[in-house]
Amino acid sequence: MPRPIIIDTDPGTDDAVAILLAVAAPELDVLGLAAVAGNAPLQFTERNARAVVELAGRPEIPVYAGCPRPIFGSHIAAEHAHGGSGLGSLELPPPQIPLRPQHGVDFLIEMLRAAKPRSVTICALGPLTNIATALIKAPEIAGLMAGLVVMGGASYALGNMTPAAEFNMHADPFAAAVVFDSGAPITMIPLDLTHQVLSTPERIARVRALGNRCGHAAALLLEPPRATRRGHGKRPTYALHDPCVIAYLLAPELLEGVEANVAIEIQSPLTLGMTVIDWRGISGRRPNARVMTKIDAGRFYALLTERLADLP
């Protein structure tokens, strides 16, 4: 039986690759996508989500729009990494499949309540606004999830949005605090792990050589942001973050991790959104997440390339 999953996402170049990997996997049953503001404004992320499932030949997968801004404050985008549209240099035609009318938060709650308890896994690829809002509205869903796999946070890798904070956590730190305090069964995929997964020219070439439309699109999505391509020096590599969430579901043996307590900084202007990971148990707080620390990048890219070959 395929594992049922819901993808909460803000596509985003690496989000798009993660979606392609998920829909290509017969081991997974993608029940739907809930878009959230993050890498780009909601009007772009929901459109991109629909365009990517259409590109993959899966127009039956429903896409819902969720929250257009964080719980507090205003939306922070990542145009420097994903371009104005969110998909970098990849241009897709306007999607033909319609956006579903239900709010993404209500979709999450409804699906978890209707499913067999602890059967649906939530894949969180963007800021945690939708999931936190769902937990505030229906706190019992924390105990209904089979798992909540979160791409976000950092420890030794430090931040990629501020010196202390990773983008998804910094974009809505209050939502992240709600989620990590909820009791949901969290697996955290931080920058410490995803920085090991680099899209080298050789790896991109193997994806492009697949010859299918999704392979061509994925190769464009794997390219580093134009903002990092300066001068005539060595070509930069691009860490592939969100597909690591799907890889964890497909091949957990590729990853290593430990149980730890993760707290989210929500007060300090200097460290807002920082994930404070208690590696040594100094705080006395109970572990609330399994924090993944290592991945076999070579086998990850082999898995990604193999699965993308099965798409149109």
Rosetta blueprint (number, residue, H / E / L):
1 M L
2 P L
3 R E
4 P E
5 I E
6 I E
7 I E
8 D E
9 T E
10 D L
11 P L
12 G L
13 T H
14 D H
15 D H
16 A H
17 V H
18 A H
19 I H
20 L H
21 L H
22 A H
23 V H
24 A H
25 A L
26 P L
27 E L
28 L E
29 D E
30 V E
31 L E
32 G E
33 L E
34 A E
35 A E
36 V L
37 A L
38 G L
39 N L
40 A L
41 P L
42 L H
43 Q H
44 F H
45 T H
46 E H
47 R H
48 N H
49 A H
50 R H
51 A H
52 V H
53 V H
54 E H
55 L H
56 A L
57 G L
58 R L
59 P L
60 E L
61 I L
62 P L
63 V E
64 Y E
65 A E
66 G L
67 C L
68 P L
69 R L
70 P L
71 I L
72 F L
73 G L
74 S L
75 H L
76 I L
77 A L
78 A L
79 E H
80 H H
81 A H
82 H H
83 G L
84 G L
85 S L
86 G L
87 L L
88 G L
89 S L
90 L L
91 E L
92 L L
93 P L
94 P L
95 P L
96 Q L
97 I L
98 P L
99 L L
100 R E
101 P L
102 Q L
103 H L
104 G H
105 V H
106 D H
107 F H
108 L H
109 I H
110 E H
111 M H
112 L H
113 R H
114 A H
115 A L
116 K L
117 P L
118 R L
119 S L
120 V E
121 T E
122 I E
123 C E
124 A E
125 L L
126 G L
127 P L
128 L L
129 T H
130 N H
131 I H
132 A H
133 T H
134 A H
135 L H
136 I H
137 K H
138 A L
139 P H
140 E H
141 I H
142 A H
143 G H
144 L L
145 M E
146 A E
147 G E
148 L E
149 V E
150 V E
151 M E
152 G L
153 G L
154 A L
155 S L
156 Y L
157 A L
158 L L
159 G L
160 N L
161 M L
162 T L
163 P L
164 A L
165 A L
166 E L
167 F H
168 N H
169 M H
170 H H
171 A H
172 D L
173 P H
174 F H
175 A H
176 A H
177 A H
178 V H
179 V H
180 F H
181 D L
182 S L
183 G L
184 A L
185 P L
186 I E
187 T E
188 M E
189 I E
190 P L
191 L H
192 D H
193 L H
194 T H
195 H L
196 Q L
197 V L
198 L E
199 S L
200 T L
201 P H
202 E H
203 R H
204 I H
205 A H
206 R H
207 V H
208 R H
209 A L
210 L L
211 G L
212 N L
213 R H
214 C H
215 G H
216 H H
217 A H
218 A H
219 A H
220 L H
221 L H
222 L H
223 E L
224 P L
225 P L
226 R H
227 A H
228 T H
229 R L
230 R L
231 G L
232 H L
233 G L
234 K L
235 R L
236 P L
237 T L
238 Y L
239 A E
240 L L
241 H L
242 D L
243 P H
244 C H
245 V H
246 I H
247 A H
248 Y H
249 L H
250 L H
251 A L
252 P H
253 E H
254 L H
255 L E
256 E E
257 G E
258 V E
259 E E
260 A E
261 N E
262 V E
263 A E
264 I E
265 E L
266 I L
267 Q L
268 S L
269 P L
270 L L
271 T L
272 L L
273 G L
274 M L
275 T E
276 V E
277 I E
278 D E
279 W L
280 R L
281 G L
282 I L
283 S L
284 G L
285 R L
286 R L
287 P L
288 N L
289 A E
290 R E
291 V E
292 M E
293 T E
294 K E
295 I E
296 D L
297 A H
298 G H
299 R H
300 F H
301 Y H
302 A H
303 L H
304 L H
305 T H
306 E H
307 R H
308 L H
309 A L
310 D L
311 L L
312 P L
